[in-house]
Amino acid sequence: MPFYFRKECPLNSGYLISLWLQEGIKPTTTLQKGLRQAITDFANWQQATRVTLGRCPQGLFTDCRAGWEIDPVA
């Protein structure tokens, strides 16, 4: 489970320090979609507007290494 650390980021942001996959798990498109949705859902629950990524496995989140903005849930 990723660690969501608000202290390191500006107000309404979340920072994932490290994301590790179990040995033998390959970073696929489906895995990335699922992780991104789970992280976004959790960030919404925390009322964050942005997710910032720390360390991630190579090949995962290559299109958004710095993180992503979150649309607020009404």
Backbone bond lengths (Angstrom), bond angles and torsions (degrees), N, CA, C in turn:
res aa  C-N    CA-C-N  psi(-1)  N-CA   C-N-CA  omega(-1)  CA-C   N-CA-C  phi
1 M - - - 1.446 - - 1.523 109.07 -
2 P 1.295 118.47 132.35 1.455 120.38 178.29 1.522 111.47 -67.56
3 F 1.296 115.28 153.85 1.459 121.17 178.63 1.517 108.27 -101.06
4 Y 1.288 116.89 122.82 1.459 123.58 -176.62 1.512 107.36 -102.12
5 F 1.312 117.45 112.79 1.457 121.74 -171.22 1.511 110.04 -120.67
6 R 1.309 118.32 106.92 1.465 122.37 -174.68 1.525 112.88 -79.20
7 K 1.309 118.90 -23.88 1.463 121.67 -175.12 1.533 112.60 -61.89
8 E 1.313 118.32 -32.68 1.459 122.46 -175.22 1.523 113.63 -79.53
9 C 1.299 119.11 -8.60 1.458 122.06 -173.08 1.517 111.57 -121.70
10 P 1.314 115.56 162.93 1.462 119.39 175.40 1.528 111.71 -61.64
11 L 1.309 115.38 167.94 1.456 121.82 178.74 1.524 110.66 -51.74
12 N 1.295 116.69 140.08 1.465 124.31 179.17 1.520 113.50 63.59
13 S 1.331 116.68 29.77 1.456 121.86 174.43 1.513 108.61 -125.72
14 G 1.295 115.53 159.13 1.453 121.34 174.41 1.509 109.02 -130.58
15 Y 1.324 116.60 148.56 1.456 121.59 -177.97 1.514 109.24 -125.36
16 L 1.321 116.22 121.54 1.456 121.31 173.71 1.515 107.06 -90.64
17 I 1.314 117.20 109.70 1.460 120.98 -176.52 1.522 110.36 -66.27
18 S 1.312 118.12 -52.75 1.463 121.86 -178.21 1.518 110.50 -145.75
19 L 1.301 114.77 143.07 1.457 121.53 174.29 1.517 106.74 -127.70
20 W 1.313 116.82 120.49 1.456 121.91 -178.00 1.518 109.23 -120.91
21 L 1.319 116.04 142.28 1.460 121.54 174.73 1.518 108.69 -103.68
22 Q 1.323 116.05 146.76 1.451 119.75 175.84 1.516 109.40 -62.08
23 E 1.317 115.46 152.54 1.461 121.13 178.84 1.529 109.86 -55.40
24 G 1.306 115.82 133.30 1.458 121.29 178.76 1.522 114.52 92.13
25 I 1.325 118.03 -11.47 1.468 121.23 178.41 1.524 108.45 -86.01
26 K 1.309 116.00 124.00 1.461 121.16 -178.78 1.532 109.88 -97.45
27 P 1.342 117.18 141.78 1.465 120.51 178.99 1.530 111.33 -75.10
28 T 1.313 116.69 98.05 1.465 121.95 179.65 1.528 109.99 -100.50
29 T 1.312 115.32 168.27 1.463 120.79 177.10 1.523 110.61 -61.13
30 T 1.327 116.82 -42.08 1.467 121.27 179.81 1.527 110.94 -63.62
31 L 1.319 117.21 -43.39 1.464 121.15 178.31 1.528 109.97 -62.47
32 Q 1.317 116.80 -45.22 1.463 120.45 -179.84 1.522 111.33 -61.48
33 K 1.332 117.38 -42.96 1.473 120.59 178.37 1.524 110.92 -60.72
34 G 1.326 116.14 -45.29 1.462 120.61 -179.86 1.516 112.62 -64.40
35 L 1.338 116.58 -43.78 1.463 120.31 178.24 1.521 111.47 -63.92
36 R 1.332 115.25 -44.26 1.470 118.43 -179.49 1.527 110.84 -61.63
37 Q 1.334 116.98 -41.15 1.466 120.09 179.54 1.526 110.85 -65.84
38 A 1.337 116.98 -43.54 1.466 120.45 179.83 1.530 111.13 -63.85
39 I 1.332 116.77 -42.98 1.462 121.06 179.42 1.528 110.15 -65.62
40 T 1.330 116.88 -42.55 1.460 121.36 179.04 1.524 110.98 -63.89
41 D 1.328 117.07 -43.24 1.467 120.55 177.84 1.531 110.93 -60.08
42 F 1.331 115.93 -44.17 1.461 119.94 179.53 1.529 110.64 -65.17
43 A 1.330 116.91 -42.32 1.466 120.80 179.07 1.529 110.85 -63.27
44 N 1.332 116.72 -39.66 1.470 120.15 175.40 1.519 110.70 -60.33
45 W 1.312 116.64 -42.24 1.458 121.72 178.99 1.531 110.24 -61.29
46 Q 1.334 116.29 -33.21 1.461 121.87 178.03 1.531 112.25 -84.99
47 Q 1.331 116.35 1.10 1.467 123.59 -178.55 1.529 112.07 62.06
48 A 1.318 116.33 34.05 1.465 121.46 176.26 1.524 109.07 -85.95
49 T 1.310 116.20 154.32 1.461 121.04 177.94 1.519 111.41 -112.67
50 R 1.330 116.93 -4.53 1.458 121.65 -179.69 1.518 109.73 -152.16
51 V 1.328 115.61 145.71 1.458 122.92 172.64 1.526 107.00 -114.38
52 T 1.323 117.11 130.32 1.457 122.37 175.66 1.520 107.62 -113.49
53 L 1.324 116.46 134.81 1.457 121.34 -176.55 1.522 111.56 -101.08
54 G 1.314 115.80 140.48 1.463 122.24 171.85 1.518 107.76 -96.68
55 R 1.322 117.09 -116.06 1.465 121.83 -179.64 1.521 110.74 -84.89
56 C 1.324 114.82 133.50 1.464 122.13 176.39 1.518 108.53 -135.18
57 P 1.325 117.27 154.78 1.453 119.48 175.78 1.530 110.99 -60.64
58 Q 1.325 115.47 146.09 1.456 120.52 177.41 1.526 109.38 -58.95
59 G 1.322 116.03 135.15 1.455 121.05 179.82 1.516 114.24 91.70
60 L 1.321 117.19 -3.60 1.462 120.99 179.84 1.525 109.02 -109.13
61 F 1.308 117.30 134.09 1.464 124.12 -179.34 1.533 112.35 57.24
62 T 1.320 116.74 39.19 1.467 120.29 -179.89 1.525 111.76 -66.67
63 D 1.320 117.07 -26.15 1.465 120.57 -179.72 1.530 112.92 -85.12
64 C 1.323 116.75 -7.58 1.475 119.35 -178.21 1.527 110.13 -149.57
65 R 1.335 116.80 51.85 1.468 121.30 -176.75 1.528 113.27 -58.42
66 A 1.308 117.38 -29.97 1.462 119.90 -178.25 1.529 112.18 -83.63
67 G 1.328 117.14 -11.37 1.457 120.73 -177.86 1.512 110.82 116.80
68 W 1.326 116.51 -164.86 1.455 120.40 -177.90 1.520 110.76 -154.31
69 E 1.329 112.91 157.92 1.461 120.91 176.25 1.526 108.39 -82.01
70 I 1.322 116.03 154.26 1.460 121.39 -179.53 1.518 108.92 -121.75
71 D 1.313 115.61 130.54 1.459 120.50 174.19 1.520 108.19 -75.92
72 P 1.321 117.83 125.82 1.462 119.76 -179.50 1.527 111.73 -62.56
73 V 1.307 114.51 143.19 1.464 120.93 177.51 1.520 107.63 -88.91
74 A 1.297 115.30 130.43 1.477 119.45 -178.83 1.507 111.16 -75.26
